[in-house]
Amino acid sequence: MAQCEQFTTPVDAVISRMRALHATLPERDGVSVFNRVYLTVTEAVDRHIDEGRFTDARAAITLDVRFAERYLAAVERAEDERRPPACWRPLFQMRRHPGVRPLQFALAGINAHIGHDLALAVVDACRSLDCEPADLEDEFDRVGDLLVSLEEHVREELMPGPDLLQIADPLTHLLGSWSLERARDATWSTARALWALRRLPDVAEEFTERLDAAVGFAGRMMLTPLPD
């Protein structure tokens, strides 16, 4: 347990940055909607680390922090009026659109963070820890399980009431078209591919750019304004 406590500071720092961001954003802002969701995940991961639920606490913390840093870096770029990664641009561009529902903002942020950032965070963590992706698979799966359980909570929390959610409602179609669990599985394959390509930097860069663009395209579709 003492080993877990030794490594809590980096996660605490990430949580503090998310809480500070939460305090500055309007509740209806699309980035604020996602930030609340992600803050809940990060706090849950931190509790699990403190409780010793991860086999390798150092690996879990490194992956969690590298993962969060990619989101926070995208926020900083947007705040500085620099272009964030393509996967995040739809959320920042549509964050105040009145026709986009909170659930769409949450899912678009999750799509960007899982579909793009998580794969790169695995590679970042492997470099920091001097290990292979296979050495992080247990931690990846445990964090992924928390994310999947959170997705269920998000849908319950942000879903319109049953009287508004008709079978033909576009949001119903959106929810049925995307799965965090499938996205997580695809991300693990992507992380392994990126690691295998690390000695081919030109190919790895092109692969990453295409991944970024594809995830951004999916996010733009998720944020299509819907009628009331």
N, C-alpha and C positions, 0 to 999 in steps of 0.2 A: 504493500500500500504506500510505503514511503517513496517507492520509485515513481508511482503515479503522481504524487504530490510534487515531485521534483520538476515535472514537465508541464504543470498547469498554466504557467504564466503566459506563454504564447497564445493559448486559446482564450484566456481571460482578456488579453489585449485585443484580440479580434472581436470578442463579444462587446467590449467597451466601445469599439469603433462603430459597430452596428447600432448599439443603443444611442450613441451620439447622433448618428444619422437619423434614426427614428425620431429623435426629439426635434429635428429641424424640418421635417417634411410634413406637409398636410396629409391627413389620413387618407384622402381619396386619390392622392398621387400614386401612379402606377408603380413607381420605384418603391414607394413606402409600403404598398401592399405586399410586394415581393420581399422587401427587407424584413417585415414582421414575420413572414413565413420562414425565412432563412434563419432569422435570429432564434426562433423556436427550435429549429433543427440543431443549430450550433450549441445552444444551451443543453439540449438533450444529449448530444455527443459528450459535452463536458461532464455532465453528471455520470454518464456511463464510464468515462475514464476514471473519475474520482472513485467510483464504486468497484473498479477493477474488472470491468466486464470485457475489456479488450485483452487479448493474449499478450500483445506487444504494445504497451502504452505509448512508447516513444514513436513507433510507426504510426499509430492511430493519430497522435497529435500532429505529427509532421504532415500526414495526408490532409487532416482537417484544416490545418493552418494554410498550407499551400493552396488548397481548394478555395478557402474564403478569400485569400489574398487576390485571386484572379477577379472575383466579383468586386471587391473593394477598389481594385485598380481601375476597373471599368467605370465605376462611379466617379472616381477622381478625375479620370479623363473627361467625362461628360461635364463635370463641374468646372473644369478648366477650359471648356469649349474646345477640347481636342476630340478627335474621332475615337470612340470606343471600338472594340472588336465588332465585326459585322453581326455576330450572334446577339449582341446586346442593343444594337442600334434601334430595332423596332420598338423595344420597350421605352427607351429614352425619348424617341420621337413621338410616341403615342401616349405618353404617361399622363397627359391631362385631357385626353379626348373624352368628351362626355358620352360618346356612344360605345365605349369599351367598358365591359363589366369587370368588377374586381377579380372575379375568378379567371378571366382571360389574362389579366396582368400577372396573377400568381403563376398560372401555367406557362406563360411566355418566359417569365424569369426562370422557372424550373427547367424549361426546355433549354434555355441558353446555358444555364449553369451545369446541368447534367450532360447535355448533348455535346458541349464543347469544353467547358472549363474542367470537368472532372477527369477527362482523359489526359489533359495536359498536366493536371495536378498530380496524377499518378506518376507521370514521367518526372516531374519536378521532385517528387518525394523520393523516387528511386535514385535520382542523382544526389540528393541531399544525404540519403542513408547509405549510398553505395550498395544497392541491392537490386534484385530483379523484380519485375511486377508480380511474379508468383509469390514472392515473399510478403507482399502486401494484400494478397487476395482475401485473407480472412478479415482484415480491417476494412477493405473495400466492401465486402459483403455485409458486414455489420453496419457500416454507415449507410449503405444502400437500403438495408432493411428499415432503418429509421426514416429514410426519405420516403419509402413506399408507404409506411404507416402514416407519415405526415400528409401524404397526398390524399389519403382517405379523409383525414381531418380537414384539410383545406376544402375539399369538395363539400363536406357537410357544413362547414362554417360559411362558405361564400356562395354556395348554390342558392339560386332563387327558390322561393317557396314552391310547393308542388302545384299550386294553382297557376303559377307563371310558367312552369317548365312543361310544356306540351311536347308530345313526341316529335312534332315537326319543327320545334324550336331550333334555331341554328346552334345554340349552345349545347343542346343535346347531341347534335351531330359532332360538334367539336370534341366533346368529352369522350365520345365513342371512337374517335379517330386517333387518339394519342394515349399512350400508356407509359408511365414512368418506369415500370418494371422492364418493359421491352427496351426503353431508352437506356436504362442502366446496363442491361446485358450487352447492347450494342457498344456502349462506352467502354466496357472492359475489353472487347475485341479491338476497339480503336486504340486504346492505351497500349496494348501489346504490339499492335502494328507500328505505332509511333516509336516504341522502344526499339523494335527491330530495325527501324529506319534511322536510328540515331547516328550511324556511321555514314549515312548518305544525306547530309544536311540539305542539299538542294531538293531532293525528293521529299524529305520530311517537311520542309517549308511549304512546298506546293500542296502536299497532302493536308497540312494544317490549314492552309488558306481555303482550300475547297471545303473542308469540314466546317470552318467558320461561316462561309457563305451559305452552305446548305442548311445549317442550323438557324442562321438568320432568316433565310427564306421561310422556313417552317414557323418561326416566331412571328413573322409578318402576317402569315395566314391566320395564326391564332388571334391576332389583335385586330382582325377585321371588325369595324364598328357594326354593332347589331341593333336592330330596331327594338324599341321598348316593348 
